[in-house]
Amino acid sequence: MGSATARPFMAGPNREAERRRGEREDAAAREVGSWWRGRGCFGQKARFQKGGREARHRRRCWVGVMLAALLVLIALVTALAVGLRPKTKRAIPTEASPWVNITGWPPLPTGVSSIVRPDAVKANSGCVFPSTMWSCSLPKEVQGGSGAAPADQPEFRFEIRYPSNTTSSPPASDTSSVFPEPPSVEEQQFMGNTTDGIASPLKEGEASPFFMALLSNPVSSSSSSPRRKRSHDTPRTKRDDGSFPVPLLGIPPPDIDADGSVKAANLLPLSVSQRLRLYDRGLDSEHYGFYIYYDRSIFLQSTALLNQSDRGQGSVPADRDGGSPARDARVRCTWAQTRFLVQVWTRMNQTRVEGNEPASFVYPATITLDRHGGDVTKKLIYCYGLDPAAPTHIVPRAVKIQVENRGFGGQLVGGGQGPLGKDRVTRAQGGLGGIDGGTGGCACAWKNFRG
């Protein structure tokens, strides 16, 4: 048998290379240590590191520990810097607020937002003569000059609020922070069924936890507060001087200030705060909305509104696009119980909302003025004459009720006869639950979206 030949062990070169690496490492350690010699608590003759395998092993362990600690410290500092850094705010007005997303309700952005230069999509003034008595433009006194939005594109500023104490299932009877008083549920059912096209069985909608306020009210400073009780809300037989017609004739006393001057004209309600209701839940027509009634007024130069002999005069050019300036007016006409309707569409996915302003309203919205619904005991059009020598003052007994075709261009449902009629309105009276439903009549509408 042949003997096995042992392979020679090549330890010499490897050990030599390892020894040289160790010497270079020891030299580098001494060089680094010399940087601290004579500084701080280290003396000029201080020895920082011994050579040898054990010293190198100990040194490597300490370097590993320090590197690991440094990495942990870097990670901790980075996490704190990211977590505690103030959130960057968008360059938007300070009144803009975050979205509120509540289970069971479409989310809404709370705070103040605006609809600027909305598209005027409806302007029907054929329900009266002359037609200038109804206008979809702002009063002349508040129309802007050069560069301003057209008079028939008013700005709407809304504030959506979500009170912190409101639950996701609020009681419908909660009317806190609500003015004016909302219509009855019975009337809302009538309007949802005959006029507003509500598809779901809940024609009156569902009371949501959100509130919406209308903040824009372009009107002169002489106007009264919206919370102030209107003069014709309290039964009165006559003024102290007996100069104005009594409400028994169906005409309220004139809307005047304490000094006797007539109040300014207005296109929109002075101010509104209402609980939003959700209509058509889950359908493509799903939307938040509300509506209220208010008295809108307009100044006019046409005397045909008071004198039958002047009916042939027709409309006066100065009365177009918002009525006459107050200083030149001969009459002031009031449309009692005009409806103001807001609809915020939550499922219009194929639409494009107009407006580049930072606080623009983000949802598609429609705002409508029309003559549907209302209180039959108050709803009418009446005009008071103004003194030519003092246009801000009413002429005693110069007053007339105007004829209104509330179904003009459409089909009226449950037409009301007015304060002097004998309408059966409520279901308990044998009525439909409301008056003047259906379509047609004088109206204005604006929207902020295309598509």
C-alpha positions, 0 to 999 in steps of 0.5 A: 500500500502506498503511503499518503503524502501530506500537503504542506501547511501554508501558514507562514504567508497568511500569518504574515499578512495578518500581522501586517494588517494588525500593525497598520490597524494599531498605527491608525489607532495610535494616530487617531488617539494622538489627535486628543493628546493634550486636549481636555482631560488628556495629557501630553503623555497619555497612551490611548491604545495598546497593540496586540490581538486582544487590544484590537479585538476590544477596539473593534467591539467598541467601534461596533457598539459606537456605530450601532449607537450612532445609527440608532441616534440618527434614526431617532432624530429623523423620526422626531424631526418628521413627527414634530415638524409643523404641518405645511399649510396651503395658501388659503384664506384663514376661514377655510377649514377641514373636511368632516367625514361622518359615518352615514353622511357624504363628507362636507368641507366645513368653514367659509367658501365662495361661489364666484361668478356662477353661471346664470342658467335661468332667468324667467321674468314673464310672470308679471307686467312689466317684466322688469319687476322681476330681475335676476341682477343685483340692485343698481346700488351694489353693482360693481364697476369696471372689472367686476362680475356681471350684475346677474352673477352675484357672489355667494359666500357660504359657511358650513358648520358641524357643531361638536355636540351634534350626533350622526343622527340629529333630531329633526326638531333641533332648530338651534342656530336656525333662522328664519324658521324652516318650512313645515315637514308637510310643505317640504314633502309637497315641494319635494314631490311636485317641484324639486323632483325628489326621487326617493320616498323621503320627499322632505329629505333627512336632517343632517348634522351639518348647518349652512349659512349664507353670508353674502348679502349685497345690500346697502347699510340701511337694511335691517338685521335678518333676525329682526321681526318684519313689520307685517309678521305682527298684526297691525291695523294701521300706523300711528298716523293712520297713513298706510293701508291696513293689513285687512286689505292683504297688504303689509305696511311698508318696510321702512327704517325708524327715520321713515326712509324706505329700506334698500332693495335686495336680490338675496335674503339678508342672511340665512342659517339652516340645517342641511338636509340630505335628499335622494340618498345613494342615488345619482341625484343625491344632494344636500340642500335647504330652502327658506322664504324671504321678501325680496324687493326692487326699485322701479321708475315705471308708474304703470305699477300704480296707475292703470292709465300708464299700463301702455308705458310698458317697461322703462329701460332704466328698470332693466338689469336690477331695477332703477337706482333708488334716487330715481325710483317711483315705486318700491315693489316687494315679492313676499314669500320668495323661495331661496333654494340651495342644492349641493350635489354629492354624486355628480362625478362627470362635472367640472366645478368652476372657480380657481379661487383657493376658497371656492366651493368644491361641490357642484351647487345650484342656487335658485330663486322662485315663487313656488310654495310659501305661506298663503296668508303672506304671499303676494306682490305689492308696490308702494309709491315713492315721493318724487321730491324725497325718493326714500319716503313712501307716498301715503296710500299709494299702494297696489297689489300686482297680478302674478302668473305663478304658472307662467311657462309651466304647470302649477300644482295647488295654486294659491289664491293669496291672502284674501283667498280661502285656500285649503292648504294643509292636509288636515284642511283637505289640501295638498300640504302646500301651495304653488307647486309644480313648474313655471313662474318667475325664477332665477338659477345659478350653478358653479359647474359644467357638464 
